Amino acid sequence: MTIDFKKDLLPHVVGIAIFYAIVAFYFSPLVFENKVIFQGDILKWEGSAKEVMDFREATGEEALWTNSMFGGMPAYFISMDFPGDITNAIVSVLTLGLPHPINSLFFGMVAMYVLLLSFRVRPVFAILGSIAFAFNTYNLLSLAAGHNAKIWAECLIPVIFLGIHLAFEKKRILGAAILALGLLLQFKFNHVQITYYTILIAGIYVLVRVIFEWKKEGIANIGKTIGFLFIGAMLAFGGNIGRLATALEYSTYSTRGEVTIESKSAGLDKDYAFGWSNGVMETFTLLIPDFYGGGSNTPLPKNSASEKALRQQGLDPAQINGFVQGAPTYWGDQPFTGGPIYGGVILAFLAILGIWAAPKQSLITFGVIIVFSLMLSWGKNLSWFNYLLFDVLPGYNKFRAVSMSLGVTLFAIPVLGMISLEKLVKENKLKPLLMSGAITGGIILLFALGAGIFRFEGAADQGLPEWLVGALREDRKAMLQSSAFKSLGFLAAAFALIYFTLKGKISDLVLGAGLFLLVLFDLWTINRPYLNTDSFDVSPSKTYFAESPAESEILKDESYYRVLDLTEGLKAAGKASYRFHAIGGYHGAKLRRFDDLIDFRLSRELNDFVSKAQEGDFDFEGIQSFNMLNTKYIIAGNAANAVFENPEANGAAWIPSNIRGVSSNQQEIDLLGEINTKSDATVNTDEFGQVSTGAGTIMLNSYAPNHLKYSASMDQAGLAVFSEIYYPEGWTATIDGQETEILRVDYLLRGLNLPSGQHEIEFHFAPSSYTKTKTPMIIFQYLIILGLIGGVYFTVKESNARA
């Protein structure tokens, strides 16, 4: 087989160079100035992961457990490495050394480019579709927020589809290997919700192929293809078996698992799961980005109605500027949003073009994916459909923020759009262009001219004076109309380019280049307000985690304790975890029992404590649940005198003088509100049997997140309570080297039955879900690499044979 460099290689080299240049230029402060994106969620994650990462750096080992949040929890979803894992090296090679997290966008463009080529889309159109896929506003907004794993998971969808598509195109070994690679990396980035959506839409693709081809290909051939794909999926599963095993183990005990208190529901509550539901009309942001006012905090143009109204009220210029630079322009259905979901009006127009221009099979496949993912994103706004899926689909009730499915929508639109454009230009038919242009342009023009039909009322209006609300609504209307006319302009330019191409006035290359510039300029200008040079900093973590006088005061105490930061609360991630063992935090899947404790005990105790403290009564005896968690310090501000030491904290471990037997979780958590947790302890006797009281002292000698050592002097054998979170998997306890059963006491703490006398006690965390899977996992990863090499070899061999 002879390779023509100019024809066979040059377009692809140019395409990859364009992708690299766009990423490097847009994110130049990161690439060339050694800055990083100020990502709020990543900073919060850094705080929660600090203990685990410090332990890894100091010892070279994995802690697998951290006490930095919620009193303690497995670190599986926070920070966990596997020795010998080659996925980081694979990512580095495939992204040509671009830094994290922007390497995901480059990878996404390359992956989409290859996928479109496999659908026989010419390179110039494939480049266009790839840029539209990676640089949609959803990805850029997610990047600004710090949702790096989500972006990576979405950018791997084209690889997974490429593998499935090639397998059905008779390249079974290569297709299965590419599928394995895509799933391997998607599992690695551990965004289960996007993987779930990926499996659903991959099922749609396979089902459509089977329906269209079973008569022509025969069930045996189709079964063979599916068999190869199954092997590829199993290799990917094996290459991540450690991550999947730990996740599966943990999910049972997390808020995504089974209930412990009967009054709570399994999985997530519907109100919580569907809190971020895209409005049905909000779908039109795919055509008109500012249809619903942009983001929840969006700068207004100079001399806006709001600015004029504020001036008329005689407000200070600084106050006026503060409002107009972050105005609550969003008036959609979601609690708040960083910005609109927009992938380019031109791409939406080309996808609509597919109704008349795309091959039937592609139209059905990607058309169904678009409609299905939109319906998922509507959540509670299409309750009859989404509540049914929530109750019926296995595992679907573990997820939240269903608007996330729009990432799938923004994958399918460029694919269908480019396939449609390729077919239209190849067949040179004018009617599909006229039909789609009329429909798309008509919808946009209707909203531009008829914007007055909307009330432009938003949840953010509450609490604002009526004169300001009226001005704000005028600004929202102006934003919709201005955005609509801009979209109409881009649509008209794209329509003209395609029209003159079909008429033979311009070449296909000029068409591709023209559309490329239009799409790039459109997305660039829409994205820039949300992620620009102001979004970068040399060291945001240094500023964010700067040590406050309050923290400095607490750090003088080198003993073992936990900290409650009232400025963050119980369910907010943040700074306390960076330096201390914190009571609060944020995690999408915290331990179920700790969540119960927050809802039934900690929140109530905290509210009572704060109310009394405001009157000068610091009732430390009234926060018994905090005391049993060894909450020695309470932070009420940044100043050194804003730290309150709790003299009633129970310490690291103690010997209770009274055992209160219970028979249900509800009874136990209620009882915690009545007892003194230092002198009394609760035990579920149905699970752990009768436990006797003891007498003596116990002391913590050394601490590591996964290994604690105590010494006890017991005058009388009996129960010892440890201020550590009970987790039934992976923790072992030994008394003088002999393993003993760990009891669950006080609803979520650890307890041991200690014999009389002097004893050395150790707790060690080494879950089999990690220790027994890490070696097989690496073996499977290398098998995937061998599969890729074999797939390329056999594909080239078959091509040479045909030549």
BELJO-V70900 format. One record per residue. N is the residue number from 1. PHI is phi in whole degrees, -180 to 180 (NA if undefined). NEAR is the number of other C-alpha atoms within 10 Angstrom. Layout:
BEGIN
n=N phi=PHI near=NEAR
n=N phi=PHI near=NEAR
END
This chain:
BEGIN
n=1 phi=NA near=10
n=2 phi=-91 near=7
n=3 phi=-105 near=8
n=4 phi=-93 near=9
n=5 phi=-57 near=10
n=6 phi=-64 near=10
n=7 phi=-91 near=9
n=8 phi=-94 near=11
n=9 phi=-118 near=11
n=10 phi=-56 near=12
n=11 phi=-58 near=16
n=12 phi=-75 near=20
n=13 phi=-62 near=12
n=14 phi=-63 near=14
n=15 phi=-60 near=20
n=16 phi=-65 near=18
n=17 phi=-64 near=11
n=18 phi=-64 near=16
n=19 phi=-60 near=21
n=20 phi=-63 near=20
n=21 phi=-66 near=14
n=22 phi=-63 near=17
n=23 phi=-64 near=20
n=24 phi=-64 near=19
n=25 phi=-74 near=12
n=26 phi=-63 near=16
n=27 phi=-108 near=21
n=28 phi=-57 near=16
n=29 phi=-60 near=20
n=30 phi=-77 near=22
n=31 phi=-76 near=16
n=32 phi=-109 near=10
n=33 phi=-115 near=12
n=34 phi=60 near=13
n=35 phi=-96 near=17
n=36 phi=-131 near=20
n=37 phi=-76 near=25
n=38 phi=-78 near=22
n=39 phi=-106 near=20
n=40 phi=-57 near=17
n=41 phi=-68 near=18
n=42 phi=-70 near=18
n=43 phi=-64 near=21
n=44 phi=-66 near=23
n=45 phi=-63 near=22
n=46 phi=-59 near=22
n=47 phi=-63 near=24
n=48 phi=-70 near=31
n=49 phi=-94 near=22
n=50 phi=-59 near=19
n=51 phi=-62 near=24
n=52 phi=-66 near=26
n=53 phi=-69 near=20
n=54 phi=-64 near=12
n=55 phi=-64 near=18
n=56 phi=-63 near=17
n=57 phi=-67 near=10
n=58 phi=-78 near=9
n=59 phi=-114 near=10
n=60 phi=77 near=11
n=61 phi=-115 near=15
n=62 phi=-97 near=20
n=63 phi=-74 near=25
n=64 phi=67 near=25
n=65 phi=-141 near=24
n=66 phi=-140 near=26
n=67 phi=-103 near=25
n=68 phi=-75 near=28
n=69 phi=-137 near=31
n=70 phi=52 near=26
n=71 phi=77 near=24
n=72 phi=145 near=22
n=73 phi=-167 near=24
n=74 phi=-60 near=26
n=75 phi=-97 near=23
n=76 phi=-57 near=19
n=77 phi=-98 near=19
n=78 phi=-108 near=18
n=79 phi=-161 near=21
n=80 phi=-152 near=19
n=81 phi=-116 near=16
n=82 phi=-124 near=18
n=83 phi=-62 near=11
n=84 phi=88 near=12
n=85 phi=-62 near=19
n=86 phi=-100 near=13
n=87 phi=-66 near=18
n=88 phi=-64 near=11
n=89 phi=-66 near=11
n=90 phi=-60 near=13
n=91 phi=-62 near=17
n=92 phi=-61 near=14
n=93 phi=-67 near=11
n=94 phi=-70 near=14
n=95 phi=-106 near=20
n=96 phi=54 near=12
n=97 phi=78 near=11
n=98 phi=-62 near=21
n=99 phi=-73 near=15
n=100 phi=-75 near=14
n=101 phi=-100 near=18
n=102 phi=-72 near=22
n=103 phi=-62 near=20
n=104 phi=-64 near=27
n=105 phi=-68 near=29
n=106 phi=-61 near=27
n=107 phi=-60 near=25
n=108 phi=-61 near=26
n=109 phi=-66 near=30
n=110 phi=-63 near=27
n=111 phi=-63 near=23
n=112 phi=-65 near=29
n=113 phi=-59 near=30
n=114 phi=-66 near=20
n=115 phi=-61 near=24
n=116 phi=-66 near=25
n=117 phi=-60 near=18
n=118 phi=-68 near=15
n=119 phi=-92 near=17
n=120 phi=64 near=14
n=121 phi=-85 near=22
n=122 phi=-65 near=20
n=123 phi=-55 near=19
n=124 phi=-64 near=21
n=125 phi=-75 near=24
n=126 phi=-64 near=30
n=127 phi=-62 near=30
n=128 phi=-59 near=25
n=129 phi=-64 near=28
n=130 phi=-68 near=28
n=131 phi=-67 near=26
n=132 phi=-62 near=28
n=133 phi=-67 near=31
n=134 phi=-78 near=29
n=135 phi=-102 near=25
n=136 phi=-68 near=23
n=137 phi=-64 near=28
n=138 phi=-61 near=23
n=139 phi=-68 near=27
n=140 phi=-69 near=22
n=141 phi=-64 near=20
n=142 phi=-65 near=19
n=143 phi=-65 near=25
n=144 phi=-63 near=22
n=145 phi=-78 near=19
n=146 phi=103 near=21
n=147 phi=-87 near=19
n=148 phi=-65 near=21
n=149 phi=-64 near=20
n=150 phi=-64 near=23
n=151 phi=-63 near=25
n=152 phi=-61 near=25
n=153 phi=-61 near=26
n=154 phi=-70 near=27
n=155 phi=-71 near=27
n=156 phi=-92 near=28
n=157 phi=-59 near=29
n=158 phi=-60 near=28
n=159 phi=-65 near=28
n=160 phi=-64 near=28
n=161 phi=-67 near=23
n=162 phi=-60 near=26
n=163 phi=-61 near=27
n=164 phi=-65 near=28
n=165 phi=-63 near=23
n=166 phi=-64 near=21
n=167 phi=-62 near=24
n=168 phi=-73 near=23
n=169 phi=-96 near=12
n=170 phi=76 near=13
n=171 phi=-107 near=19
n=172 phi=-68 near=25
n=173 phi=-67 near=26
n=174 phi=-64 near=27
n=175 phi=-62 near=30
n=176 phi=-64 near=34
n=177 phi=-69 near=32
n=178 phi=-68 near=29
n=179 phi=-58 near=33
n=180 phi=-61 near=33
n=181 phi=-64 near=28
n=182 phi=-61 near=26
n=183 phi=-69 near=29
n=184 phi=-56 near=27
n=185 phi=-74 near=22
n=186 phi=-66 near=27
n=187 phi=-62 near=21
n=188 phi=-59 near=21
n=189 phi=-79 near=19
n=190 phi=59 near=19
n=191 phi=-109 near=19
n=192 phi=-63 near=19
n=193 phi=-65 near=20
n=194 phi=-66 near=25
n=195 phi=-62 near=20
n=196 phi=-61 near=15
n=197 phi=-62 near=20
n=198 phi=-62 near=23
n=199 phi=-63 near=15
n=200 phi=-62 near=14
n=201 phi=-76 near=23
n=202 phi=-64 near=18
n=203 phi=-63 near=12
n=204 phi=-63 near=18
n=205 phi=-60 near=21
n=206 phi=-63 near=18
n=207 phi=-61 near=13
n=208 phi=-65 near=16
n=209 phi=-61 near=17
n=210 phi=-64 near=19
n=211 phi=-61 near=10
n=212 phi=-78 near=13
n=213 phi=-119 near=15
n=214 phi=-66 near=14
n=215 phi=-72 near=9
n=216 phi=-74 near=10
n=217 phi=-89 near=12
n=218 phi=88 near=11
n=219 phi=-62 near=13
n=220 phi=-63 near=10
n=221 phi=-66 near=15
n=222 phi=-64 near=18
n=223 phi=-61 near=14
n=224 phi=-65 near=14
n=225 phi=-61 near=22
n=226 phi=-64 near=19
n=227 phi=-63 near=14
n=228 phi=-62 near=21
n=229 phi=-65 near=25
n=230 phi=-63 near=15
n=231 phi=-62 near=16
n=232 phi=-60 near=29
n=233 phi=-65 near=22
n=234 phi=-67 near=18
n=235 phi=-63 near=27
n=236 phi=-64 near=28
n=237 phi=-60 near=21
n=238 phi=-64 near=23
n=239 phi=-71 near=33
n=240 phi=-131 near=28
n=241 phi=-60 near=25
n=242 phi=-65 near=25
n=243 phi=-65 near=25
n=244 phi=-70 near=21
n=245 phi=-67 near=17
n=246 phi=-67 near=21
n=247 phi=-65 near=18
n=248 phi=-65 near=13
n=249 phi=-61 near=14
n=250 phi=-70 near=25
n=251 phi=-58 near=19
n=252 phi=-61 near=15
n=253 phi=-103 near=20
n=254 phi=-96 near=21
n=255 phi=-66 near=26
n=256 phi=-88 near=23
n=257 phi=-103 near=21
n=258 phi=-73 near=17
n=259 phi=-75 near=18
n=260 phi=-113 near=17
n=261 phi=-102 near=17
n=262 phi=-61 near=11
n=263 phi=-78 near=8
n=264 phi=-105 near=12
n=265 phi=-97 near=15
n=266 phi=-70 near=16
n=267 phi=67 near=23
n=268 phi=-100 near=21
n=269 phi=-68 near=17
n=270 phi=-58 near=17
n=271 phi=-60 near=10
n=272 phi=-72 near=11
n=273 phi=-63 near=20
n=274 phi=-106 near=25
n=275 phi=-60 near=18
n=276 phi=-102 near=22
n=277 phi=-108 near=24
n=278 phi=-69 near=28
n=279 phi=-69 near=20
n=280 phi=-60 near=16
n=281 phi=-70 near=12
n=282 phi=-66 near=21
n=283 phi=-58 near=21
n=284 phi=-71 near=20
n=285 phi=-67 near=23
n=286 phi=-66 near=24
n=287 phi=-104 near=26
n=288 phi=-127 near=30
n=289 phi=-57 near=27
n=290 phi=-96 near=28
n=291 phi=-55 near=29
n=292 phi=-111 near=28
n=293 phi=88 near=28
n=294 phi=80 near=28
n=295 phi=-106 near=22
n=296 phi=-69 near=23
n=297 phi=-134 near=20
n=298 phi=-124 near=20
n=299 phi=-64 near=19
n=300 phi=-95 near=22
n=301 phi=-67 near=13
n=302 phi=-63 near=11
n=303 phi=62 near=11
n=304 phi=-67 near=16
n=305 phi=-60 near=21
n=306 phi=-66 near=25
n=307 phi=-62 near=22
n=308 phi=-63 near=14
n=309 phi=-65 near=19
n=310 phi=-67 near=21
n=311 phi=-64 near=15
n=312 phi=-62 near=9
n=313 phi=-84 near=10
n=314 phi=75 near=9
n=315 phi=-73 near=13
n=316 phi=-63 near=11
n=317 phi=-55 near=12
n=318 phi=-65 near=8
n=319 phi=-66 near=11
n=320 phi=-62 near=17
n=321 phi=-63 near=16
n=322 phi=-61 near=12
n=323 phi=-73 near=18
n=324 phi=-71 near=23
n=325 phi=-80 near=14
n=326 phi=-144 near=14
n=327 phi=-72 near=20
n=328 phi=-80 near=23
n=329 phi=-78 near=29
n=330 phi=-69 near=29
n=331 phi=-132 near=25
n=332 phi=-86 near=25
n=333 phi=-88 near=20
n=334 phi=-85 near=19
n=335 phi=-56 near=14
n=336 phi=-165 near=16
n=337 phi=-152 near=17
n=338 phi=-76 near=18
n=339 phi=172 near=27
n=340 phi=-78 near=27
n=341 phi=-93 near=29
n=342 phi=-144 near=27
n=343 phi=-116 near=31
n=344 phi=106 near=31
n=345 phi=-62 near=29
n=346 phi=-66 near=27
n=347 phi=-68 near=29
n=348 phi=-63 near=21
n=349 phi=-62 near=24
n=350 phi=-69 near=29
n=351 phi=-67 near=28
n=352 phi=-64 near=25
n=353 phi=-55 near=28
n=354 phi=-62 near=29
n=355 phi=-57 near=18
n=356 phi=-108 near=18
n=357 phi=-104 near=27
n=358 phi=-74 near=24
n=359 phi=-56 near=14
n=360 phi=-56 near=13
n=361 phi=-65 near=14
n=362 phi=-66 near=19
n=363 phi=-62 near=23
n=364 phi=-66 near=18
n=365 phi=-59 near=20
n=366 phi=-82 near=25
n=367 phi=-65 near=21
n=368 phi=-65 near=17
n=369 phi=-62 near=22
n=370 phi=-62 near=22
n=371 phi=-64 near=13
n=372 phi=-62 near=17
n=373 phi=-68 near=24
n=374 phi=-65 near=24
n=375 phi=-63 near=22
n=376 phi=-62 near=23
n=377 phi=-68 near=28
n=378 phi=-73 near=26
n=379 phi=49 near=28
n=380 phi=-66 near=21
n=381 phi=-80 near=17
n=382 phi=-137 near=16
n=383 phi=-62 near=15
n=384 phi=-60 near=10
n=385 phi=-85 near=14
n=386 phi=-75 near=20
n=387 phi=-68 near=16
n=388 phi=-64 near=10
n=389 phi=-62 near=15
n=390 phi=-59 near=21
n=391 phi=-85 near=12
n=392 phi=-106 near=11
n=393 phi=-67 near=10
n=394 phi=-59 near=9
n=395 phi=81 near=15
n=396 phi=-69 near=18
n=397 phi=-79 near=20
n=398 phi=-91 near=20
n=399 phi=-108 near=23
n=400 phi=-135 near=21
n=401 phi=53 near=17
n=402 phi=-65 near=23
n=403 phi=-62 near=22
n=404 phi=-61 near=22
n=405 phi=-65 near=25
n=406 phi=-64 near=22
n=407 phi=-62 near=26
n=408 phi=-70 near=21
n=409 phi=-56 near=22
n=410 phi=-76 near=28
n=411 phi=-84 near=25
n=412 phi=-73 near=24
n=413 phi=-61 near=28
n=414 phi=-63 near=29
n=415 phi=-63 near=28
n=416 phi=-64 near=31
n=417 phi=-63 near=26
n=418 phi=-74 near=28
n=419 phi=-62 near=29
n=420 phi=-67 near=26
n=421 phi=-63 near=23
n=422 phi=-59 near=21
n=423 phi=-66 near=18
n=424 phi=-63 near=23
n=425 phi=-68 near=17
n=426 phi=-66 near=11
n=427 phi=-91 near=11
n=428 phi=54 near=17
n=429 phi=-107 near=16
n=430 phi=-87 near=15
n=431 phi=-59 near=13
n=432 phi=-58 near=19
n=433 phi=-64 near=23
n=434 phi=-64 near=13
n=435 phi=-66 near=15
n=436 phi=-68 near=21
n=437 phi=-63 near=20
n=438 phi=-67 near=13
n=439 phi=-68 near=14
n=440 phi=-64 near=20
n=441 phi=-64 near=21
n=442 phi=-64 near=13
n=443 phi=-63 near=16
n=444 phi=-64 near=24
n=445 phi=-63 near=17
n=446 phi=-60 near=11
n=447 phi=-71 near=19
n=448 phi=-66 near=24
n=449 phi=-85 near=12
n=450 phi=-108 near=11
n=451 phi=-61 near=18
n=452 phi=-65 near=12
n=453 phi=-73 near=9
n=454 phi=-92 near=10
n=455 phi=-91 near=12
n=456 phi=57 near=23
n=457 phi=-96 near=18
n=458 phi=-131 near=21
n=459 phi=-62 near=14
n=460 phi=-69 near=17
n=461 phi=-71 near=19
n=462 phi=-62 near=10
n=463 phi=92 near=8
n=464 phi=-89 near=11
n=465 phi=-65 near=9
n=466 phi=-60 near=11
n=467 phi=-63 near=12
n=468 phi=-79 near=18
n=469 phi=-61 near=20
n=470 phi=-61 near=17
n=471 phi=-66 near=18
n=472 phi=-63 near=27
n=473 phi=-67 near=22
n=474 phi=-63 near=17
n=475 phi=-65 near=22
n=476 phi=-62 near=26
n=477 phi=-64 near=24
n=478 phi=-63 near=19
n=479 phi=-63 near=22
n=480 phi=-60 near=23
n=481 phi=-66 near=23
n=482 phi=-62 near=16
n=483 phi=-65 near=23
n=484 phi=-64 near=28
n=485 phi=-68 near=17
n=486 phi=-64 near=18
n=487 phi=-60 near=23
n=488 phi=-62 near=23
n=489 phi=-65 near=14
n=490 phi=-63 near=20
n=491 phi=-63 near=25
n=492 phi=-62 near=15
n=493 phi=-65 near=16
n=494 phi=-65 near=23
n=495 phi=-59 near=21
n=496 phi=-63 near=13
n=497 phi=-60 near=21
n=498 phi=-68 near=27
n=499 phi=-60 near=20
n=500 phi=-72 near=14
n=501 phi=-67 near=18
n=502 phi=-64 near=21
n=503 phi=-83 near=13
n=504 phi=81 near=11
n=505 phi=-84 near=11
n=506 phi=-132 near=14
n=507 phi=-83 near=15
n=508 phi=-62 near=21
n=509 phi=-66 near=14
n=510 phi=-64 near=14
n=511 phi=-59 near=21
n=512 phi=-61 near=20
n=513 phi=-65 near=16
n=514 phi=-65 near=17
n=515 phi=-65 near=24
n=516 phi=-58 near=20
n=517 phi=-66 near=11
n=518 phi=-63 near=19
n=519 phi=-65 near=23
n=520 phi=-62 near=17
n=521 phi=-65 near=14
n=522 phi=-60 near=19
n=523 phi=-68 near=19
n=524 phi=-60 near=16
n=525 phi=-71 near=10
n=526 phi=-74 near=21
n=527 phi=-76 near=21
n=528 phi=-59 near=13
n=529 phi=-64 near=14
n=530 phi=-95 near=22
n=531 phi=-146 near=22
n=532 phi=-139 near=14
n=533 phi=-62 near=14
n=534 phi=-72 near=11
n=535 phi=-83 near=16
n=536 phi=-111 near=21
n=537 phi=-149 near=17
n=538 phi=-66 near=15
n=539 phi=-151 near=13
n=540 phi=-61 near=17
n=541 phi=-67 near=18
n=542 phi=-64 near=9
n=543 phi=-74 near=10
n=544 phi=-63 near=15
n=545 phi=-102 near=17
n=546 phi=-57 near=11
n=547 phi=-68 near=14
n=548 phi=-86 near=12
n=549 phi=-57 near=16
n=550 phi=-63 near=19
n=551 phi=-68 near=21
n=552 phi=-60 near=13
n=553 phi=-64 near=14
n=554 phi=-68 near=20
n=555 phi=-66 near=12
n=556 phi=-65 near=8
n=557 phi=-90 near=9
n=558 phi=-98 near=7
n=559 phi=-80 near=11
n=560 phi=-99 near=16
n=561 phi=-163 near=20
n=562 phi=-120 near=29
n=563 phi=-127 near=27
n=564 phi=-111 near=26
n=565 phi=-101 near=22
n=566 phi=-68 near=15
n=567 phi=-72 near=15
n=568 phi=-106 near=17
n=569 phi=87 near=16
n=570 phi=-89 near=21
n=571 phi=-123 near=16
n=572 phi=-118 near=15
n=573 phi=-76 near=22
n=574 phi=167 near=26
n=575 phi=-77 near=24
n=576 phi=-59 near=27
n=577 phi=-68 near=29
n=578 phi=-67 near=21
n=579 phi=-117 near=18
n=580 phi=-130 near=23
n=581 phi=-81 near=24
n=582 phi=-101 near=28
n=583 phi=-82 near=27
n=584 phi=-92 near=25
n=585 phi=151 near=26
n=586 phi=-138 near=17
n=587 phi=-158 near=17
n=588 phi=-67 near=12
n=589 phi=-144 near=19
n=590 phi=-73 near=23
n=591 phi=-62 near=25
n=592 phi=-59 near=22
n=593 phi=-67 near=23
n=594 phi=-72 near=23
n=595 phi=-61 near=18
n=596 phi=-61 near=21
n=597 phi=-62 near=18
n=598 phi=-61 near=20
n=599 phi=-69 near=11
n=600 phi=-98 near=17
n=601 phi=-129 near=20
n=602 phi=-62 near=21
n=603 phi=-62 near=14
n=604 phi=-66 near=14
n=605 phi=-63 near=19
n=606 phi=-67 near=19
n=607 phi=-61 near=12
n=608 phi=-65 near=14
n=609 phi=-63 near=18
n=610 phi=-64 near=15
n=611 phi=-59 near=13
n=612 phi=-70 near=13
n=613 phi=-64 near=13
n=614 phi=-65 near=9
n=615 phi=-100 near=8
n=616 phi=93 near=9
n=617 phi=-105 near=11
n=618 phi=-93 near=15
n=619 phi=-88 near=16
n=620 phi=-69 near=17
n=621 phi=-71 near=16
n=622 phi=-85 near=17
n=623 phi=-114 near=24
n=624 phi=-64 near=24
n=625 phi=-70 near=25
n=626 phi=-66 near=26
n=627 phi=-64 near=23
n=628 phi=-69 near=26
n=629 phi=-88 near=27
n=630 phi=59 near=26
n=631 phi=-82 near=28
n=632 phi=-87 near=22
n=633 phi=-130 near=19
n=634 phi=-123 near=19
n=635 phi=-99 near=22
n=636 phi=-114 near=17
n=637 phi=176 near=17
n=638 phi=-87 near=15
n=639 phi=-71 near=14
n=640 phi=-61 near=16
n=641 phi=-85 near=12
n=642 phi=-97 near=14
n=643 phi=-110 near=20
n=644 phi=-119 near=16
n=645 phi=-87 near=14
n=646 phi=-94 near=20
n=647 phi=-74 near=13
n=648 phi=-97 near=19
n=649 phi=-57 near=24
n=650 phi=-73 near=24
n=651 phi=91 near=22
n=652 phi=-73 near=20
n=653 phi=-162 near=23
n=654 phi=-159 near=23
n=655 phi=-112 near=24
n=656 phi=-72 near=22
n=657 phi=-99 near=16
n=658 phi=-147 near=17
n=659 phi=-109 near=18
n=660 phi=-110 near=18
n=661 phi=-75 near=20
n=662 phi=-133 near=17
n=663 phi=-126 near=12
n=664 phi=-149 near=17
n=665 phi=-65 near=17
n=666 phi=-63 near=16
n=667 phi=-61 near=15
n=668 phi=-68 near=20
n=669 phi=-72 near=22
n=670 phi=-69 near=14
n=671 phi=-65 near=18
n=672 phi=-60 near=22
n=673 phi=-79 near=18
n=674 phi=-113 near=11
n=675 phi=-99 near=15
n=676 phi=-90 near=19
n=677 phi=-71 near=25
n=678 phi=-81 near=20
n=679 phi=-97 near=13
n=680 phi=-115 near=18
n=681 phi=-139 near=28
n=682 phi=-103 near=24
n=683 phi=-140 near=24
n=684 phi=-79 near=22
n=685 phi=-71 near=14
n=686 phi=-67 near=11
n=687 phi=-93 near=12
n=688 phi=-119 near=14
n=689 phi=77 near=11
n=690 phi=-75 near=12
n=691 phi=-125 near=18
n=692 phi=-98 near=14
n=693 phi=-83 near=18
n=694 phi=-129 near=22
n=695 phi=-147 near=19
n=696 phi=153 near=19
n=697 phi=-132 near=15
n=698 phi=-146 near=22
n=699 phi=-138 near=16
n=700 phi=-82 near=18
n=701 phi=-98 near=13
n=702 phi=-151 near=12
n=703 phi=-130 near=12
n=704 phi=-139 near=16
n=705 phi=-57 near=22
n=706 phi=-113 near=20
n=707 phi=-157 near=17
n=708 phi=-122 near=17
n=709 phi=-124 near=17
n=710 phi=-130 near=19
n=711 phi=-124 near=18
n=712 phi=-128 near=23
n=713 phi=-123 near=18
n=714 phi=-104 near=21
n=715 phi=-74 near=14
n=716 phi=-143 near=15
n=717 phi=-62 near=17
n=718 phi=165 near=20
n=719 phi=-80 near=26
n=720 phi=-116 near=26
n=721 phi=-108 near=26
n=722 phi=-114 near=25
n=723 phi=-80 near=24
n=724 phi=-133 near=20
n=725 phi=-73 near=22
n=726 phi=-76 near=23
n=727 phi=-141 near=21
n=728 phi=-75 near=14
n=729 phi=-113 near=16
n=730 phi=96 near=17
n=731 phi=-84 near=17
n=732 phi=-123 near=17
n=733 phi=-126 near=22
n=734 phi=-127 near=18
n=735 phi=-117 near=19
n=736 phi=55 near=13
n=737 phi=87 near=11
n=738 phi=-100 near=9
n=739 phi=-67 near=13
n=740 phi=-138 near=15
n=741 phi=-73 near=13
n=742 phi=-92 near=20
n=743 phi=-94 near=24
n=744 phi=-99 near=22
n=745 phi=-126 near=25
n=746 phi=51 near=24
n=747 phi=75 near=25
n=748 phi=-147 near=21
n=749 phi=-103 near=22
n=750 phi=-93 near=21
n=751 phi=-138 near=26
n=752 phi=-135 near=21
n=753 phi=-86 near=19
n=754 phi=-103 near=24
n=755 phi=-75 near=17
n=756 phi=-70 near=16
n=757 phi=108 near=12
n=758 phi=-92 near=16
n=759 phi=-144 near=18
n=760 phi=-107 near=16
n=761 phi=-120 near=24
n=762 phi=-134 near=21
n=763 phi=-111 near=20
n=764 phi=-136 near=16
n=765 phi=-110 near=19
n=766 phi=-147 near=19
n=767 phi=-66 near=17
n=768 phi=-65 near=15
n=769 phi=-60 near=20
n=770 phi=-101 near=20
n=771 phi=-66 near=12
n=772 phi=-91 near=14
n=773 phi=-113 near=20
n=774 phi=-66 near=21
n=775 phi=-74 near=17
n=776 phi=-56 near=14
n=777 phi=-59 near=22
n=778 phi=-68 near=21
n=779 phi=-60 near=15
n=780 phi=-63 near=20
n=781 phi=-62 near=24
n=782 phi=-70 near=15
n=783 phi=-64 near=17
n=784 phi=-65 near=23
n=785 phi=-62 near=16
n=786 phi=-63 near=13
n=787 phi=-62 near=22
n=788 phi=-64 near=21
n=789 phi=-62 near=14
n=790 phi=-64 near=15
n=791 phi=-63 near=20
n=792 phi=-64 near=17
n=793 phi=-61 near=14
n=794 phi=-70 near=16
n=795 phi=-68 near=16
n=796 phi=-64 near=13
n=797 phi=-62 near=13
n=798 phi=-68 near=12
n=799 phi=-64 near=11
n=800 phi=-64 near=11
n=801 phi=-65 near=9
n=802 phi=-70 near=8
n=803 phi=-70 near=8
END
